[in-house]
Amino acid sequence: MTGCLQWVKCNPILFTLLLTAETHNPSVGCHYTPLPSGYSPLKRPLAEYIRYGVINLDKPANPSSHEVVAWIKRILRVEKTGHSGTLDPKVTGNLIVCIDRATRLVKSQQGAGKEYVCVARLHSDVPDVAKVARALETLTGAVFQRPPLISAVKRQLRIRTIYESKLLEYDAEKHLVVFWISCEAGTYVRTLCVHLGLILGVGGHMQELRRVRSGIMGEKDNMVTMHDVMDGQWMFDNYRDETYLRRVIMPLEVLLTSYKRLVVKDSAVNAICYGAKLMIPGLLRFENDIENGEEVVLMTTKGEAIALGIAEMTTAVMATCDHGVVAKIKRVVMDRDTYPRKWGLGPTASTKKKLISEGKLSKHGKPNEKTPAEWLRNVVLPTGGDSAVASLAAAPVAEPTVEAAEVKVDITSKKKKVEAEEAPVEGETTEKKKKKKKKEAEGEVAVASENGDGEKSEKKKKKKKDKDAEDAGTPETVSKSEKKKKKDKKKKDADEE
């Protein structure tokens, strides 16, 4: 760890990362075992470096923010990209593009404050520059805004805060006003220009806009263009030269330098990646002036960001307390299993696993009637109090199991009785079998006779139908009967001859 800090001191490029001035932080204790897992942010392998990277991009005019982000995703051949707040197509300037794992910080960056330089055109001449400056001052603080007519969101009235504004230049001949503002995320500068024109009584609209800062990243903080990104990837693809890509892409830790820091032991890192709260035993160092409920960043001894958390203790409590929750997790940044699993290896956890396997604890680790008294005294009493042990010792807890057993006995005895009644004697079974065989044979004969009788009955029915038809005297039947008679006569005549 000391070697890493010395390396930080002699490398000025690292002053923007999380290990800056880390030596001045108070510590809980320096007894921990460093693990070989993980990398210092700027020493990550290139694939990991890109996955945990951000780009401070100078967005060009005309393409939308989503188009630009999609192009970067295709150029760098990565799975996910996100940005720190949409810019209109015609607007240029600062757009923070987050890659893969860094996209988990997009929400925090979108809500960060923004700074713009705007050119507004007034619809008529305002000779007094001081009047323009005063009008800008009136537009600071909380402002009512409705999104412009052409917008992707619902046009509802909303309140946005303008922290500061400054008149940079005024051209009375061309009726152009150039001003700088620092405002809350989601402020419509286009609407602000219309309001400026209304206050001056001449009307106005936005001519041009550029974002000069988004959150912690500004124009002078390693801002690159789309061409720089393409050139960096081309150099790596053709010459295997990583230096250009590493200069274009920065580690995600640069976005977190404004947060208060908590340094975590290597053995506790993976538990936090799985969502566990940071407890006092896992805390190594912490920063001054941390307040309860403040947002903090959890980091490793190598300077990697693990997660964003919310402090549950102040600095004074951390320094004096020997147990308890230090911070709960808000957003995990690091991949799971980057560091090895080190939980469940202590003496209490090992004993608990053994008791569960022996059936002396339930599968969820809760005590039962077989639980040893020593475990109840040392573990259950300190956590659950006397009531936990008293509830175990109480007799009513065991009664339901006895009743259930009695019910089961009654049911099984009834089943046995029914089976005994139904079970026949050996002599009777042979006679019944013979009777069954006889019945089956008789049934087969009956079926066969029924089939024969059925055919005969069908023939009889046909004859009856023919006779009925003859009696009825329908034309068809009459013609048939006449034909038959003629045939019979012919046969008789032939026989006589």
C-alpha positions as CSV (number, residue, x, y, z in Angstrom):
1,M,0.0,0.0,0.0
2,T,2.8,2.4,0.9
3,G,4.5,1.7,-2.5
4,C,1.3,2.5,-4.3
5,L,1.0,5.8,-2.4
6,Q,4.6,6.7,-3.3
7,W,3.8,6.0,-6.9
8,V,0.8,8.4,-6.6
9,K,3.0,11.2,-5.3
10,C,5.5,10.9,-8.2
11,N,2.8,10.7,-10.9
12,P,0.9,14.0,-11.2
13,I,-1.7,12.4,-13.5
14,L,-3.0,10.4,-10.6
15,F,-3.9,13.5,-8.5
16,T,-7.4,13.4,-10.0
17,L,-8.0,9.9,-8.7
18,L,-9.3,8.5,-5.4
19,L,-5.9,8.0,-3.7
20,T,-5.1,11.7,-3.6
21,A,-4.1,12.8,-0.1
22,E,-5.2,9.4,1.2
23,T,-2.3,9.4,3.6
24,H,-3.9,12.2,5.6
25,N,-7.0,10.2,6.4
26,P,-7.4,8.8,10.0
27,S,-7.4,5.0,10.2
28,V,-9.2,2.4,12.2
29,G,-6.2,0.0,12.1
30,C,-3.6,-1.0,9.6
31,H,-3.9,-4.8,10.3
32,Y,-5.1,-6.4,7.1
33,T,-3.8,-8.8,4.5
34,P,-3.3,-7.4,1.0
35,L,-4.6,-9.6,-1.7
36,P,-3.1,-9.9,-5.2
37,S,-6.5,-9.3,-6.9
38,G,-7.5,-6.0,-8.5
39,Y,-5.5,-3.3,-10.2
40,S,-4.7,0.3,-9.7
41,P,-7.1,2.3,-12.0
42,L,-4.4,3.5,-14.5
43,K,-2.6,0.1,-14.5
44,R,-5.6,-2.0,-15.5
45,P,-5.2,-4.2,-18.6
46,L,-6.6,-2.4,-21.6
47,A,-9.8,-4.5,-21.9
48,E,-10.6,-3.8,-18.2
49,Y,-9.5,-0.2,-18.6
50,I,-12.0,0.4,-21.3
51,R,-14.8,-1.5,-19.4
52,Y,-14.3,0.8,-16.4
53,G,-13.7,4.0,-18.5
54,V,-15.3,7.4,-19.2
55,I,-14.8,9.8,-22.1
56,N,-15.1,13.6,-21.7
57,L,-16.4,14.2,-25.2
58,D,-16.8,17.5,-27.1
59,K,-20.1,16.8,-28.8
60,P,-20.3,18.1,-32.4
61,A,-23.3,20.1,-33.7
62,N,-26.2,18.4,-35.6
63,P,-26.1,14.7,-34.4
64,S,-28.1,14.0,-31.3
65,S,-26.6,12.8,-28.0
66,H,-27.9,9.3,-28.5
67,E,-26.4,9.1,-32.0
68,V,-23.0,10.1,-30.8
69,V,-23.1,7.6,-27.9
70,A,-24.2,4.8,-30.4
71,W,-21.2,5.7,-32.7
72,I,-18.8,5.5,-29.8
73,K,-20.2,2.1,-28.8
74,R,-19.7,0.9,-32.4
75,I,-16.1,2.3,-32.7
76,L,-14.9,0.8,-29.4
77,R,-16.9,-2.4,-29.8
78,V,-18.3,-2.4,-26.3
79,E,-21.5,-3.8,-24.9
80,K,-23.0,-0.7,-23.2
81,T,-22.6,3.1,-23.3
82,G,-24.4,5.9,-21.6
83,H,-24.2,9.7,-21.3
84,S,-24.4,12.3,-18.5
85,G,-27.4,14.4,-19.8
86,T,-28.9,14.9,-23.2
87,L,-27.8,17.9,-25.4
88,D,-30.0,19.1,-28.2
89,P,-28.7,18.3,-31.7
90,K,-27.5,21.9,-32.4
91,V,-25.8,22.3,-29.0
92,T,-22.1,21.5,-28.7
93,G,-19.8,20.9,-25.7
94,N,-19.2,18.7,-22.8
95,L,-20.8,15.2,-22.9
96,I,-19.6,12.6,-20.5
97,V,-19.8,9.2,-22.1
98,C,-19.7,6.2,-19.7
99,I,-18.6,2.7,-21.0
100,D,-19.8,-0.7,-19.7
101,R,-19.4,-0.8,-15.9
102,A,-19.1,3.0,-15.7
103,T,-22.7,3.3,-16.9
104,R,-23.7,2.7,-13.3
105,L,-22.6,6.2,-12.5
106,V,-24.8,7.8,-15.3
107,K,-27.7,8.6,-12.9
108,S,-25.4,10.5,-10.5
109,Q,-23.8,12.5,-13.4
110,Q,-27.2,13.3,-15.0
111,G,-28.3,14.9,-11.7
112,A,-25.1,17.0,-11.3
113,G,-25.1,20.7,-12.0
114,K,-24.3,22.1,-15.5
115,E,-22.6,25.3,-16.9
116,Y,-23.4,26.8,-20.2
117,V,-22.2,29.7,-22.5
118,C,-25.1,31.0,-24.5
119,V,-25.6,33.5,-27.4
120,A,-29.1,35.1,-27.3
121,R,-30.5,37.4,-30.0
122,L,-32.8,40.2,-28.9
123,H,-35.6,41.3,-31.3
124,S,-34.9,45.0,-30.8
125,D,-32.2,47.4,-29.6
126,V,-31.5,47.8,-25.9
127,P,-28.9,50.7,-25.7
128,D,-28.2,50.3,-21.9
129,V,-25.8,47.4,-21.2
130,A,-26.4,47.7,-17.4
131,K,-30.1,47.0,-18.1
132,V,-29.2,43.7,-19.8
133,A,-26.9,42.8,-16.8
134,R,-29.7,43.6,-14.3
135,A,-32.2,41.5,-16.3
136,L,-29.8,38.5,-16.1
137,E,-29.4,39.0,-12.4
138,T,-33.2,38.8,-11.9
139,L,-33.1,35.3,-13.6
140,T,-31.0,33.8,-10.8
141,G,-32.5,31.6,-8.1
142,A,-35.7,29.5,-8.5
143,V,-37.2,30.0,-12.0
144,F,-40.5,28.7,-13.4
145,Q,-40.0,27.0,-16.8
146,R,-42.2,25.1,-19.3
147,P,-40.3,23.0,-21.9
148,P,-40.2,24.5,-25.4
149,L,-42.8,23.6,-28.0
150,I,-40.5,21.1,-29.7
151,S,-39.4,18.9,-26.9
152,A,-39.3,15.2,-26.1
153,V,-40.9,15.6,-22.6
154,K,-44.3,16.5,-21.3
155,R,-44.8,20.3,-21.3
156,Q,-45.5,20.7,-17.6
157,L,-44.5,23.7,-15.5
158,R,-41.4,23.0,-13.5
159,I,-39.1,24.8,-11.1
160,R,-35.3,24.9,-11.9
161,T,-32.6,26.7,-9.9
162,I,-30.1,29.0,-11.6
163,Y,-27.1,29.3,-9.2
164,E,-25.1,32.0,-10.9
165,S,-25.1,34.1,-14.2
166,K,-22.6,36.5,-15.7
167,L,-22.9,38.8,-18.8
168,L,-19.8,38.2,-20.9
169,E,-20.5,40.4,-23.9
170,Y,-23.2,42.6,-25.5
171,D,-23.3,43.7,-29.2
172,A,-25.9,46.5,-29.4
173,E,-25.7,46.7,-33.3
174,K,-26.4,43.0,-33.9
175,H,-28.6,42.7,-30.7
176,L,-26.5,39.8,-29.5
177,V,-26.1,38.9,-25.8
178,V,-23.3,36.4,-24.7
179,F,-23.7,35.2,-21.1
180,W,-22.5,32.3,-18.8
181,I,-24.8,30.5,-16.4
182,S,-24.4,27.8,-13.7
183,C,-27.7,25.9,-13.3
184,E,-29.5,22.8,-12.1
185,A,-29.7,19.7,-14.3
186,G,-32.8,19.9,-16.6
187,T,-32.8,23.7,-17.1
188,Y,-34.0,24.9,-20.5
189,V,-31.6,27.7,-21.6
190,R,-33.8,28.2,-24.7
191,T,-36.7,29.1,-22.4
192,L,-34.4,31.3,-20.3
193,C,-33.5,33.4,-23.4
194,V,-37.2,33.9,-24.1
195,H,-37.7,35.1,-20.5
196,L,-34.7,37.4,-20.8
197,G,-36.3,39.1,-23.9
198,L,-39.6,39.4,-22.0
199,I,-37.9,41.1,-19.0
200,L,-36.1,43.5,-21.3
201,G,-39.5,44.2,-23.1
202,V,-38.1,43.5,-26.6
203,G,-38.4,39.7,-27.0
204,G,-35.6,37.3,-27.7
205,H,-34.5,33.8,-28.6
206,M,-31.5,31.5,-28.3
207,Q,-29.0,31.7,-31.1
208,E,-26.3,29.3,-30.0
209,L,-25.4,27.2,-26.9
210,R,-22.4,25.4,-25.6
211,R,-22.1,23.3,-22.4
212,V,-18.8,24.1,-20.7
213,R,-19.1,21.9,-17.6
214,S,-21.1,18.8,-16.6
215,G,-20.8,17.8,-12.9
216,I,-17.1,17.6,-12.1
217,M,-15.8,17.5,-15.7
218,G,-15.2,20.7,-17.6
219,E,-13.8,21.8,-21.0
220,K,-10.2,21.7,-19.7
221,D,-10.4,18.2,-18.2
222,N,-9.0,16.1,-21.0
223,M,-11.8,16.9,-23.5
224,V,-11.6,14.9,-26.7
225,T,-13.4,14.8,-30.1
226,M,-15.0,12.0,-32.0
227,H,-11.9,12.0,-34.3
228,D,-9.6,11.4,-31.3
229,V,-11.7,8.3,-30.3
230,M,-11.5,6.9,-33.8
231,D,-7.8,7.6,-34.1
232,G,-7.1,5.9,-30.7
233,Q,-9.0,2.8,-31.7
234,W,-7.3,2.8,-35.2
235,M,-3.8,3.0,-33.6
236,F,-4.6,0.0,-31.4
237,D,-6.1,-2.1,-34.2
238,N,-3.2,-1.5,-36.6
239,Y,-0.1,-0.9,-34.4
240,R,-1.2,-2.4,-31.0
241,D,-0.4,1.0,-29.5
242,E,-2.5,1.5,-26.3
243,T,-1.2,5.0,-25.4
244,Y,-3.7,6.9,-27.5
245,L,-6.7,4.9,-26.3
246,R,-5.5,5.3,-22.7
247,R,-5.3,9.1,-23.2
248,V,-8.7,9.4,-24.7
249,I,-10.4,7.2,-22.1
250,M,-10.2,7.9,-18.4
251,P,-10.9,5.6,-15.4
252,L,-14.4,6.1,-13.9
253,E,-12.7,7.1,-10.6
254,V,-12.2,10.6,-12.0
255,L,-16.0,11.2,-11.6
256,L,-15.9,10.3,-7.9
257,T,-13.1,12.5,-6.6
258,S,-15.7,15.0,-5.1
259,Y,-17.1,12.3,-2.7
260,K,-15.8,11.6,0.8
261,R,-13.9,8.3,0.8
262,L,-13.9,5.1,2.9
263,V,-11.0,2.7,2.3
264,V,-12.1,-1.0,2.7
265,K,-10.0,-4.0,3.5
266,D,-9.4,-6.4,0.6
267,S,-11.2,-9.2,2.5
268,A,-14.5,-7.2,2.7
269,V,-14.5,-6.0,-1.0
270,N,-16.4,-9.0,-2.6
271,A,-19.0,-9.0,0.2
272,I,-19.8,-5.4,-0.7
273,C,-20.0,-6.3,-4.4
274,Y,-22.7,-8.8,-3.4
275,G,-24.6,-6.0,-1.6
276,A,-23.5,-6.4,2.0
277,K,-23.3,-3.3,4.2
278,L,-19.8,-2.0,5.2
279,M,-19.2,-2.9,8.9
280,I,-16.5,-1.6,11.3
281,P,-14.3,-4.7,10.9
282,G,-14.1,-4.2,7.2
283,L,-13.2,-0.5,7.4
284,L,-9.5,0.5,7.1
285,R,-9.3,4.2,6.6
286,F,-11.8,7.1,6.4
287,E,-12.0,10.8,5.6
288,N,-12.6,13.7,7.9
289,D,-15.9,15.5,8.3
290,I,-18.2,12.6,7.1
291,E,-21.8,13.3,8.3
292,N,-24.5,10.7,8.9
293,G,-26.6,10.3,5.7
294,E,-23.9,11.8,3.4
295,E,-23.1,10.1,0.1
296,V,-19.6,8.5,0.2
297,V,-17.5,6.3,-2.2
298,L,-16.1,3.0,-1.0
299,M,-12.6,2.2,-2.4
300,T,-10.0,-0.4,-2.2
301,T,-6.4,0.1,-1.0
302,K,-5.3,0.2,-4.7
303,G,-7.6,3.1,-5.4
304,E,-10.5,1.3,-7.2
305,A,-14.0,2.4,-6.7
306,I,-16.2,-0.4,-5.2
307,A,-19.5,1.3,-4.7
308,L,-21.4,4.4,-3.8
309,G,-22.8,4.3,-0.3
310,I,-24.7,6.3,2.3
311,A,-22.8,6.9,5.6
312,E,-24.5,5.5,8.7
313,M,-21.8,6.9,11.1
314,T,-20.0,10.2,11.4
315,T,-16.2,10.4,11.4
316,A,-16.1,10.7,15.2
317,V,-18.2,7.6,15.7
318,M,-16.1,5.6,13.2
319,A,-12.9,6.5,15.1
320,T,-14.3,5.4,18.5
321,C,-16.7,2.6,17.8
322,D,-15.6,-1.1,17.5
323,H,-18.8,-2.5,15.9
324,G,-21.8,-1.5,13.8
325,V,-22.7,-0.5,10.2
326,V,-20.5,2.2,8.7
327,A,-22.3,2.6,5.4
328,K,-25.2,1.0,3.4
329,I,-24.8,0.5,-0.3
330,K,-26.5,2.7,-2.9
331,R,-24.9,1.6,-6.2
332,V,-22.2,-1.1,-6.7
333,V,-19.7,-0.3,-9.4
334,M,-17.2,-3.1,-9.3
335,D,-17.8,-6.5,-10.8
336,R,-18.6,-9.4,-8.5
337,D,-15.7,-11.9,-7.8
338,T,-13.0,-9.4,-8.8
339,Y,-11.7,-10.1,-5.3
340,P,-12.0,-13.6,-3.7
341,R,-14.8,-14.5,-1.3
342,K,-13.8,-14.1,2.3
343,W,-17.0,-14.3,4.2
344,G,-18.3,-17.3,6.2
345,L,-14.8,-18.4,7.2
346,G,-14.8,-17.2,10.8
347,P,-15.1,-19.4,13.9
348,T,-18.8,-18.5,14.5
349,A,-19.8,-19.1,10.8
350,S,-17.9,-22.4,10.6
351,T,-19.6,-23.6,13.8
352,K,-23.0,-22.6,12.5
353,K,-22.4,-24.5,9.2
354,K,-21.4,-27.6,11.3
355,L,-24.5,-27.4,13.5
356,I,-26.8,-27.0,10.4
357,S,-25.2,-30.1,8.8
358,E,-25.7,-32.1,12.1
359,G,-29.4,-31.0,12.3
360,K,-28.8,-29.0,15.5
361,L,-29.9,-25.8,13.7
362,S,-32.6,-25.4,11.1
363,K,-31.5,-25.0,7.4
364,H,-31.8,-21.2,7.9
365,G,-29.6,-21.3,11.0
366,K,-32.4,-20.8,13.5
367,P,-32.2,-22.7,16.8
368,N,-34.4,-25.8,17.5
369,E,-34.8,-28.3,20.3
370,K,-31.5,-30.0,19.5
371,T,-29.5,-26.7,19.6
372,P,-26.6,-26.9,22.2
373,A,-27.0,-24.6,25.3
374,E,-23.6,-23.1,24.7
375,W,-24.7,-21.8,21.2
376,L,-27.9,-20.4,22.7
377,R,-25.9,-18.7,25.5
378,N,-23.1,-17.3,23.3
379,V,-24.9,-16.5,20.0
380,V,-28.7,-16.4,20.5
381,L,-28.8,-14.5,23.8
382,P,-26.6,-11.6,22.6
383,T,-28.6,-11.2,19.4
384,G,-32.2,-12.1,20.3
385,G,-32.2,-11.6,24.1
386,D,-33.9,-13.9,26.7
387,S,-37.1,-14.1,24.7
388,A,-35.5,-16.2,22.0
389,V,-34.2,-18.8,24.4
390,A,-37.4,-18.7,26.5
391,S,-39.6,-19.3,23.4
392,L,-37.5,-22.4,22.6
393,A,-37.7,-23.7,26.2
394,A,-41.5,-23.2,26.3
395,A,-43.6,-26.4,26.2
396,P,-46.4,-25.2,23.8
397,V,-43.8,-25.1,21.0
398,A,-43.4,-28.9,21.1
399,E,-47.2,-29.6,21.5
400,P,-48.2,-29.1,17.9
401,T,-45.7,-31.7,16.7
402,V,-47.1,-34.3,19.3
403,E,-50.7,-33.6,18.1
404,A,-49.5,-34.0,14.5
405,A,-47.9,-37.3,15.4
406,E,-51.1,-38.5,17.1
407,V,-53.2,-37.6,14.1
408,K,-50.8,-39.4,11.8
409,V,-51.0,-42.5,14.0
410,D,-54.8,-42.4,13.9
411,I,-54.8,-42.1,10.1
412,T,-52.4,-44.9,9.6
413,S,-54.4,-47.2,12.0
414,K,-57.6,-46.5,10.1
415,K,-55.9,-47.3,6.8
416,K,-54.7,-50.6,8.3
417,K,-58.2,-51.5,9.5
418,V,-59.8,-50.8,6.1
419,E,-57.1,-52.8,4.4
420,A,-57.7,-55.7,6.8
421,E,-61.4,-55.6,6.2
422,E,-60.9,-55.5,2.4
423,A,-58.2,-58.3,2.4
424,P,-60.0,-61.7,1.6
425,V,-59.1,-65.2,2.8
426,E,-56.9,-67.4,0.5
427,G,-59.6,-70.0,-0.2
428,E,-62.1,-67.2,-1.1
429,T,-59.7,-65.6,-3.5
430,T,-59.4,-68.8,-5.7
431,E,-63.2,-69.2,-5.9
432,K,-63.6,-65.5,-6.9
433,K,-61.0,-65.8,-9.6
434,K,-62.9,-68.8,-11.1
435,K,-66.2,-66.9,-11.0
436,K,-64.5,-64.0,-12.7
437,K,-63.2,-66.2,-15.5
438,K,-66.6,-67.7,-16.1
439,K,-68.3,-64.3,-16.3
440,E,-65.7,-63.1,-18.8
441,A,-66.2,-66.2,-21.0
442,E,-70.0,-65.8,-20.8
443,G,-69.7,-62.1,-21.7
444,E,-67.6,-62.9,-24.8
445,V,-70.2,-65.4,-26.0
446,A,-73.0,-63.0,-25.4
447,V,-71.1,-60.3,-27.4
448,A,-70.6,-62.7,-30.3
449,S,-74.3,-63.8,-30.3
450,E,-75.4,-60.2,-30.1
451,N,-73.3,-59.4,-33.2
452,G,-74.9,-62.3,-35.2
453,D,-78.4,-61.4,-34.0
454,G,-77.7,-57.8,-34.9
455,E,-77.0,-58.7,-38.6
456,K,-80.2,-60.8,-38.8
457,S,-82.3,-58.1,-37.3
458,E,-80.9,-55.6,-39.8
459,K,-82.0,-57.8,-42.7
460,K,-85.4,-58.3,-41.3
461,K,-85.8,-54.5,-40.8
462,K,-84.9,-54.0,-44.5
463,K,-87.5,-56.5,-45.7
464,K,-90.2,-54.9,-43.4
465,K,-89.3,-51.4,-44.9
466,D,-89.8,-52.7,-48.4
467,K,-93.1,-54.3,-47.6
468,D,-94.3,-51.1,-45.9
469,A,-93.3,-49.1,-48.9
470,E,-95.2,-51.4,-51.2
471,D,-98.3,-51.1,-49.0
472,A,-97.9,-47.3,-49.0
473,G,-97.8,-47.3,-52.8
474,T,-95.0,-44.7,-53.4
475,P,-94.1,-44.4,-57.1
476,E,-90.6,-45.6,-56.6
477,T,-91.7,-48.8,-54.8
478,V,-94.5,-49.4,-57.3
479,S,-92.1,-49.3,-60.3
480,K,-89.7,-51.6,-58.5
481,S,-92.4,-54.2,-57.8
482,E,-93.7,-54.1,-61.4
483,K,-90.2,-54.8,-62.7
484,K,-89.8,-57.7,-60.4
485,K,-93.2,-59.2,-61.6
486,K,-92.1,-58.8,-65.2
487,K,-88.8,-60.6,-64.5
488,D,-90.7,-63.4,-62.7
489,K,-93.1,-63.9,-65.7
490,K,-90.2,-64.0,-68.2
491,K,-88.5,-66.7,-66.0
492,K,-91.7,-68.8,-65.9
493,D,-92.2,-68.5,-69.7
494,A,-88.6,-69.6,-70.3
495,D,-89.1,-72.6,-68.0
496,E,-92.3,-73.7,-69.7
497,E,-90.7,-73.5,-73.2
